[in-house]
Amino acid sequence: MERPSNHWQGFATISPDSDKHKRIELLLSTANFEHLKIRGIESRRKYQPYVPSHVDCSINLTHFASGFDNLVLELAFSDDVFWIVRIPHQTLDDDDRTSMLSEIATMKIVKKHTTIPIPQVFDFEASANQPFGYPYIFMEYLGGRTLPKGVATVIPHQFHAKVAKQLANIFAELQNLTFSRIGRLWCGENADQPVEITAMAWHSSPGPLETSLEYFYNQRQSDNRQMIAMHPDDPDWLTACWVLKMALTHIIIEDRVRGPFPLCHLDLHYGNMLFDDEYNLTGIIDWSSAQAAPLEQLSVCPEFVAFPGLSEEENRPIIELRDLVVEYIRETERRQENKPPLDNLEVDTALRPNLTPLSTYIASRGAEITYRQYMASPKGSLWAGRMIAKLIYGNGVTWEQLREVYGTMPIC
């Protein structure tokens, strides 16, 4: 296996004048990396007690990867074993710390209850109040690399069936990893307690929520308020608010309103998928936003949605890949035994035998409406409103007709 840092560019892609550059520079110059290496060896021996006593580790501070929040370094053991260590370069407040612990809990649960390829979390510190000076997570290195663009366009057509089966397995297993309420996963300060569902600080109504209606309605109302604040008394924007609000009736699955609620990654696109040279899926990464959410939300995946600006022929690979994934999900659903919610194992799954499956929903128009709603920021919601109006009404109702009805009607 090649070492992870082979493709990392360190500071080369970061502007020297940026705040990010300054934060990472400060971290690299002030953190106690000698202590981190000692902790790495201790963690390795905890998981592999028979590692020879002469094995040590090193950390290369010039080759690293970085994102908006985190720095990623290679922990290289002298027996050619590689881990990665992820370190926040942003200062963590209490909500950030809770999010970090929730992500760790989520990753441990996915690792334990599914076959989804996900890095094992070996050890972590969620506080800066320890000798290293920064929070950190030691994780398994899975190999593979992210793709430069979307799955359907980058991966050669002869590998599409293979990739579709792997993606279908991800969705089928997440569909069956369910919870009784909507919210983040929490397993205590050490991520070793039975799972419970907690509130989501970044949602308009933190919860935990009991129904999919609350989840979608509260988010829509929050976005609509921002739209009206930016464009008061604008009939087009007001019409978009109403269209997006009415679209909820086309999104909600009636028999799924009260769950069970599957685990949703919430950012499942090519940038968070790792593939090897044979297009085997080696890992799904970045579970920082994952939560228990409605099944409708699980359907949201940018890899399955056509681009309005492209021709039918250009979009064809995306649609064909989606159809293959749906077919393979459907096959898996036929064999799958429904499991009770992980936070309420007493639920009798036999009482809900005919719930709408994910394969049916992804293939529906409701899934595209859900995607357009979810991906639209308040600034882009006029365009999303026009698109969703077309999906709902086709050519039977024009935007001008909708504006005549809703362009002066106060949003409530």
N, C-alpha and C positions, 0 to 999 in steps of 0.2 A: 504494500500500500504506500502510495506517495505521501509525503508529509504535507500537512495542511498549509504551511506557510509558503509553499512553492509558488502560489498564485496571488499572494498578498503583496500590496504595494506600499504599505506604510503611509508616510506623509506625502507620497508622490501625487496623490489625487486630492489632497486637501489644501485649500488656499492658505498660505502662511499668515494672512491677515485675519482669518476667520476665528470666531470664538471657539469653534470646535478644535482647531489646531492648538489654540492656547490651552484649552482644557486638557487635551491629551498630553501636551508637552508637560503640563503641571503634574498630571498623574504619573507619567513615566519618570519624572525627576524626584517625586516625593514619596511614592509608594515603596514599601519595604519588600522588594522582590526576593531577597534572601529568605525572608520568612515564608513567602508564598511557595518557594521551592521546597522548603521543609514540609509545609502542609501538603504539597503535592505528593511527596514521598510517603508521608503518613497515610494519606488517603489511598494511595496505590496499595500499600501493605494491608490496609483494612479490607480491601476487596480481593486482593491476591496475596494471602499470607506467606506464600512460598517464593515470593520474589527474592532473588539473591541479595545478600546484604550489601554487595558492592554497587548495586544499581543506584544511580543518582539522576537528577534531572536538571535541565537548563531552560531558560526562557530568553528568546531572541526579541529584544525590544525595538529592533529596526524594521522587522517584517511583521506587520499586523494588519488586520481588517478592522473596519469601523463603520458604525451606522450612526443614526441620529442620536441614540442614547448610549451605545455600548462600544467598548473597545474589545477586540478578540485577539488573544495571544496564543501561541503554541507552547504547550508544556511538553518538552521532548525528553523522554527517559532514555538512559544510555543503552537500554536493550532494544532500541528501535520501536518502542511503543509511544504513541502520540495521543495526548489529550488536548483539549482546548480549554482556556479559561476566559470567561466573559466577565468584564468589569465595567460597571456604569461610569461614564465620564461626566455625566450630569449629576449634580447633587440630588440625593434622594430625599423627598419628604415622606411623611407617614403613608400617604396614598401610594407613592412609588414603591415603598418597601412592601406594602400589602400586595401590590400587583406582582412584585417579584416572587413573593412567597406563594401566591396563587399560581403563577406560571410554573414554578417548581412542582407544586402539588399536582397540577394538571399533567405535566410531563411524566411524573411517576405513575399516575393513574393510567395514562395511555400506554405506557410501557408494560404495566402489569396486566391490563385487561384486554389488550388488542395485539395484533401482529404488525401494526403500523410501524414502519421504520422511523425511530425517533431516538435522539441521543439519550443515553443514560446519564442521569445526574449523579455524580459520585460524591460530591460534597459542596457545601456553600456556606457563606457568611452573609447575612442580610443587613448587618450593621457595619458602620465604619469604625466603631469603637472597639478595635482589636489591632494587633501589631501590624497587619498589612496596611491598615489605614483606609481601605475602600471595601465596599461589598464585592463579592465575587461568586462565581459558580464554576466548578470543575465539571466538564462534560466530556462524554465520549466523542471521539472523532469518527465520523461515519464514512468518509471518503465521498467521492463524487463531486460534481460542480453544478451550479445553477446554470440555466439556459440564458442566452442573451435576449431572447424574445419569447413570445407565446409558444406553448407546447405544440399546438397543431401546425404552426408555420415553421418551426425550427427542426422538429424531429422528422426524419424521412418517413414517407408514407408507409413503407414496408414494416415500420416498427409501431404503427399506430394501434394495431390490435393488442400488441403486447403492453403498451403503455396504458391503453384504455382499461385493460384488466386490472392493472396495478392501481389506477386511480379509482376504479369501481370498488376495489377492496377497501380503500381508505374511506370512501363515503358510506359503504355498507356497514363497516365496523363502527364508525362514528354514529350512524343512525341507531345502532343497537347499544351504544354506551349512553344511557339516559339517566335523567334526574327528575325529581318531582317538581322542582321550581326553576325559575329562570334567574341566573346570576353566575358569579364567579365561583370557582372551586376553592375550598379552603380545608387544609388538613393540619392546622395548628402551626405554631412558630417553628417547629422542626420538620414540618411536612411529613409527619409520621402518625397522625391521628385519623380516625374514620372521617370520610369526606362529608362536608356540609356545604350548603349553598349560601353565599353571602352577597351583600349589596354590590352594585357596580357604580363606582363614584362618577364615572364619566357619562352615564346615561341621564336623560332628562328626569326619569323617575327611578331612583337607584334600586328599589326592591329590597330583597328578592321578590320577583313578580310571580303571580299565580297563573296568568293566562297569556296566550299569544296576543290577544286583543290589546292588553295593556302595553305590551312590548312595542308593537307597531304603532298604536295610536299615540302613545306618549311621545315617541320619537318624531312622528309626523307633526304633531302639534308644536313641539319645540322648534323644528326646522321652519314650520310655517310662520311662527312668531318672528324668527330672524329674517325671513323673506319680507314680511310686511314692514318690519323696522327699516330695512334697506330700501324698500320701494313702496312707500305709503301712497295710497290712492291710485296706484297704477293698475288699470283694469286687466292687463295681460298677466301681471304677477299675481293678482288676486284670483284670477281664473286658474292659474297654475296651482295655487294653494288648494282650491276646491277640487280640482282634478286629482291631485296627489292624495288628498284626503279620501275622496270617494273610491280611489283605487284600492283602498284597504279591503273593500268587500270582494275584490278579485284576487286578493293575496291570501286571505285567511282560509285555512283548511278547517271546516267546521268540526270534524271529529277529532281534531288535534288541538283544539283551543286550550284544553286543560292538560296538555301533555300526553305522554311523557316527552321531555325536552332533551334532545340529543346534545352531545358536546359538539360545539362548532368552533373551528379554528379562527374564522372571521377574516383571514388574510391569505386564503389558499390560492396562490397564483404561482407562475413559473419561477419567480424570484425566491420562493420559499420551498422549492422542490429541488432535491439533489439527484442527479443521474450520473451513472458511470458511462464509459464509452460505448457500451452495448445497450444503453437506454434502460438499464435496470434502475428502478427507483430506490436509491440508497437512503434517502432521508426526507422527512418533512420537518422543517425548522421554524423557529420564531412563533412560539405559542403564547406570546405576551398578551394577546387580546382574547384568548380563548375563553369560552364560557358555555354554560348550558343555555340553550336558546331554542326558539321554535324550529320545527322541522323545515318550515319555509325558509328560514335563514340559512340552514345547512345547504340549501340548493344554490346559494349565491357563490358562483365561481367564475371569475373573468375568462377562464379558458374555454367556457362553453357558450359564450355570447358573441353573436356576429357584430361587426362594426358597421354602423349606419353609413359611413363614408366610403365603404368598399363595395365593389360589385358583388353580385351573387356568386360569380366564379371565384373571386378572391376569398369570400367567406366560406366557400364550400368545405374546406378542410376542417374548419372549426365546427361546423354543424355535423359533419360526418363523425368527428371525434366524439362530440357530445352524444350522438345517437349510439355509438359503440359503447360508451360508458354506461348509458342508460340500460342497454341490453344486458351488459354484464352485471350491473347492480341488480336487475330483475332476476337473473339467474341465481345470484347469491341470496336474495331475499327468499326464494323458494326453499332453500336449504337451511336458512337461519332459524334458530330457535330464539324467540323473543325473551329478553332478560328483563327482570324487574329494575326499577330505578336504583342506581347505586347508593343513593342516600335514603332509600326506603325499600329494603329488600323484602318486606312483608307483602308488598303489592302482588296480587294474583294476576299475572299477565293473561291468563285464560279469559278474564273478564273483558278484555279488549282485543279480540282476535282479528277484527277486520278494519283496522285503522289504515287510512290512506298511506301507501308506502312512498318512499322517496323517489323511486323510479317513475311512478306515475306523475308526481309533482314536477320533477325536473323536465319532463317532456311536455308540460302544459304551458299555456300562455301566462298563467299566474306566476310561474317561475321567472319569466323575463320581466314582468312588471315588478316583482320583488327586487330583482337585480337593479333595474333602472331606478327604483326608489332608493335603495340602499346606497348605491354608488353616487347619487347626486348630492353634491354639497348645496347648501342654501344658495350660493352664488350661481350654481348651474341648474337650479331647479326649474327655471322657465323652459329651458331646452328639454329637460326630463319630462315636464308636464305635457309639452306638445307631443313627445314621443309616446307617452303612456296614453294620452287621449286617442292617438291613432291606433294603439294596440286594443283599447277598449271599444271604440266606436267605429273603427275602420273608416271607410269613406262616407258613412251614413250621416255623420255629424261633423261640421267644420269647426275649426277653432273660433271663427268669428261668431258662429251660433252659440258656442259655449260662453264666449265673452259677453254676449248680450244678456245671458241669464246670470252668470256669476261675476261679471266684471265690476259690479257695484254692490254685491252682497257681502256684508261684513263676515269675516271668518270667525267661527265660534269654536 
